[in-house]
Amino acid sequence: MKKILFAAHDPGGINVLAPVIDFFTEQGEYEVLLVLLGPARAKYRIPVGRARLLDIPSAPLPDFPNEQGVDLKDITRLLQAHVPDCIFTATSYNSTLEKHLIALGRQLSIPTAAILDFWGNYRLRFTVGHNTHFPDFIFVADQKMAAGLLLEGIDTEIVLCGNPHLSLLAATHTRPVAATTPAKQVFRFFSENIAHYFPDKPLNEFVIVADILRFLIKAAIEATFIIRPHPMESPAPWQAFINEQQPDNVIDLRLDTLDFNTLLSQSFIAIGLTSMALIETAVCDIPTFSYQLAVPDDGYLFLPYEEYGITRLQHEEDLALLLQGGHAQQQCHRVRHPLNPIEVIAQRVSTLLQ
């Protein structure tokens, strides 16, 4: 029986990897091993009796206390103890888990594959310090992602497969846009922790929300504005932000309390900058907007907005589109990718195991 070791740390990574893990756990000819840390371990429900979770020592990363890293020697011990036939990872931005697994997998001649969940910072996802190691295959969602890898000079086989997570969302959550706008609109802002990771950038999540709130208050509409912190972002600064708002603010401002799958069945207008959540809401036919007023296209904007029907708010007058909700997006034509991600991945992984 062939052994496949899957690994992930970041929430976006486990989102895109989970359907792949689920598929291979259902196949009788594979033994599935899991190394999950941080948000990935918290999010993924391990199939009972079909996959084995491996423990590995981990510690908070310097400068990123909400994220976990591992030591190379512990990865070495894990691979020597379990000797997988294939290593398949997500691509965390900071965690060393996937990066060390790929590096040691290549060193030990274990076939390796990775799947990308985001459109940016590609080389950094395979780099620890000054050392960069790429897997045998990198699975990508679309041509934009493939082109980005090539632009960064990544020399390994790139496989276009679509996005397993988005395909599943579109199949299970897609619903028609409401024909009428509710009396009290609900806006949900999907935060990214720019202020923490990039404190020198003048535009961050707090600046964006403050500007949108000023617009909504000036428009004198009754609305609920829900702030959803990033999974690796502390909600405390957002609660402080809410507490600082004027008591006569007509907008009902609050933190999000719903799990992600539940909120996808709600009626709301999604707003963000370049969060992956915008792609997820868009494929579920939720009206979705990206705030891009005075945002330089330099280290800020990564998503294929037009392909997924996300409306860019680039000028002050564009904010009025928020009040139109779904009507503002009736003319959007989302690209529906014909690929079956799991079929493509399964075929390529089988070649790795031959």
N, C-alpha and C positions, 0 to 999 in steps of 0.2 A: 504494500500500500504506500503510495507516494505521500510525503508530508509537505504541506505548504504552511509557511509561517507568515502570518499577516501582522502588520504593526502600524500603529497610528497614535498620535498625541492630540493634534488640533481638532476642534469640533468640525470644521469643514472637511478635514481629512477623513474622519470616521463616517461622515455623511456619504461621501462618494465611495468609500471602501465597503461600507456595511452591506449593500446589495450583492457585492462580489463575494464577501464572506458567506452570506446567507446561501448563495448559489452553491458554493463548493462544499458547504456543510451538508447539503442535501444529496450530494453525489457519493455513492457508497465506496468509490475507489480512492478517496482522499482522506488523510488524517489532517485536521485543521488545528493549527497551533496559533494562539493569539498572544501578542505582547501589546498591551494597551495601557497608556498612561494619561494622566490629566483629564481633560474634558472627554477624550475618546473613551476612557474606561467608564466614566460616569454615564455617558450617553448610550453605549451599546449594550443591548440585552443579549447575553451569550446564549445560544441555543443549547438547551439542556441535553447533555449526553452526546452532543455532536461536535463540540469544539472544546479545546483545553486551553485555559488561561494560564500562561506562564508568568511567574513572578520574577521581577528584576529590581535590584536596588535603584532608587532614583532620588533626586534632590532638587529643590528649587533652583532655577537658573539665576546667576548673578544678574541684577538689573531687571529680571522678569520673575518676581516671586510667585506669580500665579501659574508658572509653567515649569514643567519637570524635564530634567536632563538625565542622561545616564553616562556611566564611565565606560570607556572602550574595553577595559579588562572584563567588566561584567557581561558585555555583549559577547566577548570571546568565550567566556565560560558557558553562556547560554547556548551558543551555536555548537560548542563541543559536546554539550550534554544531550542535545536534541537532534543535531545533524539533519536539518531540513533539506528536502530536495529542491525547494524553491523559496525565495524570499520575496514577498509582495508588500510594498509599503505605501502609505500615504506620503505627503511631502510637507511636513511641518516647517514653519518659518523659523522658529528659534530652537525648538527641542532638538537634541542630538540623537534621539532614539532611532529614527529612520535613517539618518545620515550615517551613523556608525554601522548599522546593519547592512546598508548597501556597500559601504567601503570594505567591511570584512567579508561580506558575501563574495565580492569580486576577488578579494585576496585568496579566499578559500575555494574559488571556482564553483561556487553555488550560484545557479541561475537567479537573476534578480529582475524585478519589475517594480515600477512605481506608477501611481496615477495622480495626476494633477487635479486640484479642485479650484484653482484660481488663475487669473490671467495676469500674472506679474511676478517679479522678483524670482525668476526661474533658477538662475545659477545659485543664488543664496540658499535655495532649498536642498542643495546637494553639497554644501560647503560647511566645513568646520575649521575655523582658523584660516590657514592658508591652503588647506587640502580640499580638493573637490573630486568627488567620485560619482559617476553616473551609472545607473543600472543598465541592464541589457536592453530593456524596453522602457519607454515612457509613454503611457497612455494619456491621450489628450481629448478634450471635449469637442474641439472644432478647429477650423483652419486658422483662426486668429491666434489660438494658443500654440499651434504648431509653428506658425510664423514667428511668434515671440521667442520660442526656443531657438530657432535658427538664427535669429538676430543676435542672440546672446552667445552664439558660437557653440551651442551644446551638440557635441558630436556623439550621438547614440541613435538607436533606431526609434523613431517617433511613430506611434500607432494611433490613428484617428479612430476613436470608438464611440464618441458621444459621452454623455454624463449619466452614469447609472442612477444617481440620486435624483437628478432632474427628470429623467424619464419616468421614474417611479412616482414622483410628485405629480407630474402632468397626468399620469394615468389614474391616480387615486384621488386627487384633490381638485382637478379642473372643474370649474363651474362657470356658468354664464355671468357676465357683468350685469349688475342690477339695472333694470330699465329706468328706475327712478332714483333720484338722490334723496336719502333720508333727511328728515327735518334737522336732526342734529348730527353733523358729520363727525366721523371718527378718523383721526389721523394717527398713524403709528410710525414713529421715527426709529429706524434701525441704526444704532450707534456703532461707531468704530473708535477704538481707543487711540486716536491720533494724538491727543494731548499728552498721553503717557509715553508713547513710543517716539513721537516727534515733537517735543516741547517747543522747539524753535519755529515751527510752522505757524504763521499768523492765523490761518484758517483751521479750525478744528470743530469737533462735534458740538461744543457748547456755543460757539459763535454762530453756527448754522441754525441751531434750534432757537437761539435768541432772535435771529433775524426772521425766521418763519413765524414765531409767536408775535413779533411786532406787526407783521403783515396781517395775521388773522385777527388780532385785536383791533387794528385799524379798520378791517373789513366789517367789524361788529357782527360777527356770526356766532351762533351757539355751536360750540364744538368741544369734543374731547380730544386731548392731545396726549398720546401714550408714548413714553420713552422706553425703548427696549435696549438695555445695555448689552454690549457685546459679551459673549459667553466667557471671555477671559478678561473682562473689565469689571472693576468694583462698582457696585451701584451707589456707594456712599457719596461720591462727588455729584452724582445726578440728584440724589435726595437733597443735598445741600443746595443745588441749583434751584430745585423746586421750592424749597423753603424760602429762598431769597426773592421769589416773585412777589409782585405787588398784591395785596389782599383783594383789591378790586378787579383783578384780572378776570375777564369774563370767560376765559378758556379753562376748562376742567383739565388740569395738568396732573399727570400721575405716572408712576412707574408701572411697567408691564408685569403681570403676574401669571400669564398663561404660558403653557408649554407650546412649543412651536407648531406641532401638528394640530393642536386645538385652535390656535389663532387663525390657521389657514381656512377654517370654516366660518370665520367671522366676516362681517362686512366692514371694511375700512379702506383708507387710502394710505399706501405705503410710501414712505419718504426715506431717503438716505443719501449717501454720497457714492461710494463704490463698494458697499457691502454685498457679499454674496447673497444675503437675504433678499436683496432686490430682484435677483434672478429667480429666486425661489418663489417669491410672491407673483412675479410676472408670469411664470409658467402656469400658475394656478389662476390666471385671469383676474388677479387683483390689480386695480389701478395703481401703477407704480411710477414714482418720480425720483429723479436724481438731482439734488440741489447742486448747481454748478456756477452760481453767480460769483464772478471774480475768482474762479478757481483755475489756476494755471494747469494745463495738461502736461504736468511734469511731476511725476511721483504721486499724483492724486487719482487720476482717472484710468482705470484698467478694464472695466467691463465692456463687453460687446452690447452696448445699450440698445442700438437700433435693432439688432437681430432678435432681441427678446422683447421688443415693444416697450422699453422703458423710456419715458419722456424726460428729456433733459430740460431743466430750468436754468437758462443761461443769462437771462436778463430780468430786470425788476418786474417788467410787465408779464413775464412768464409765470410769476407766482399766482396770477389770477386763474391759471389752469387748475390749481389745486382745488378751487371752489367748484369747478365743473366735474370733478371726480372722474368717473368712468367715461363720461361723455367726451372728455378731452382725448381719450385714447381709442375711440371707435374706429378711427382710420388707420390704426397701427396694424401692420401685418407681420406677425411674429413668424420667424423661421422655424419650421418644424423639422427637426433632424430625423432622417429616415433610418439611421443606424439603430441596431439593437445592441446596446453596449455590452451586455452580458455575453451574447453570442461571440462578439469580436474578441473580448477578453478571454473567454474560455478557450477559443481556438488558439490564441497566441500562447497562453499559459501551457496548453498541451504540448506545443512545440518546444517550450523550455524544458519540459519534463521528459522528453524523449531521449 
